Amino acid sequence: MKIQNVVDDIYRLAVNIEDENYLFEGIWPIPHGISINSYLIKGEKNVLIDLTQNIMDFPRAITEQLEGASLAVEDIDIIIINHMEPDHSGWLNEFCKKNTKGVIYCTKKAIPLLEAFGEVPPERAVAITDGMTLTAGDYELQFFDTPNIHWPETMMTYEKKRGILFSCDAFGSYGKVGNDTIFDDQLSQEKHKFFENEALRYYANIVATFSPFVLKGLSKLASLDIKTICPSHGIIWRDNPSVIINHYKRYAEYSKGPGEREVTLVWSSMYGNTKSMLNLIVQTLNKRQIPVHVFQAPGDDIGYILASAWKSAGLIFGMPTYEYKVFPPMSHVIEELLVKKVTNKKVFRYGSYGWVGGAQRDFEARIEKSGWDLLNFYEWQGAPTEADKQNMIQAVEAYCDELIKFTE
Ligand code: FEO
């Protein structure tokens, strides 16, 4: 990628992870890649906001982009570390060995991490306080403590004269960014839809657990006149930053319910008996005009299931009993949804059993503290009979009634 001018002497320096087998955070598939953005303010004092990950040739790529602004690593006077997760700080150790004069600005909580992750002595750093300002030539930077968006030490940096928010993970998305499509006003409708989907998946995978902090952070930022958002993943919002602010607000509010009038249906089956009810359920939901997103476990990746479940007001789980308990691959799905604090959902479960049931009892125990409202369930022995199918339709119809009420 090449260095890109944002406004005046502010530049975006970025790399894309393009390896489709790469797992972000070691867990999440990113078949469409992800960008990792840093920002340069060139002037009387040269400022670098967020570093890059120390993988592939990323440090070299960012160094070359700096050279595009006729600067070297050694020329940076101020290093702003909004967030210490290694996708934004992995280069810190090597960077600080080369650059011995730069002063690091970060939160107090980040200082021990400078040493733990980057072997950078705390003496190199200044701990910001919430709202503190720093003048760098013509640029007036203000720091905001925004804990847990994404880690406890996270902060954001706001350039007051130009209304630019350097938000790090917040307002970010998966999806690689091309050289000619770094700004929101350069994107086609189709590309906007792509980044919207990738922003939701990024949110559900990375930030969702901390949604109450996102809402607090949004309140804190509400009084700022934000003209441009420069996140550390994804595109820059200079035409209409309220689009991504509103998306993030909506995503965070899904944690309080009710979500959209949609259903995420995750199913598993051992010999096809639980699977045999799938079409019937989908047809019943379709008849009630409730969109349904279908996933199989095992098979579909939990990162995608999470994004869908986060947004949907309804969850349906189809699983057989396995050794008196929940079918193991579904156990993993449920656990991950609970870890990510997917809550305030209307839930229905169905499944076949062999000699004896047990999955329902196990399922109820697992979701006891989930904040899920288990409206109903339906179980049958072996293959479903015609009567089972009719009972299932009735059970799903009743579920739809409740879901519609919940989302009115
Ligand atoms: Fe992009 Fe939480 O790091």
Residues whose N, C-alpha, C, O or C-beta is under 5 A from the ligand:
A	BS01	FEO	E85 D87 H150 D169
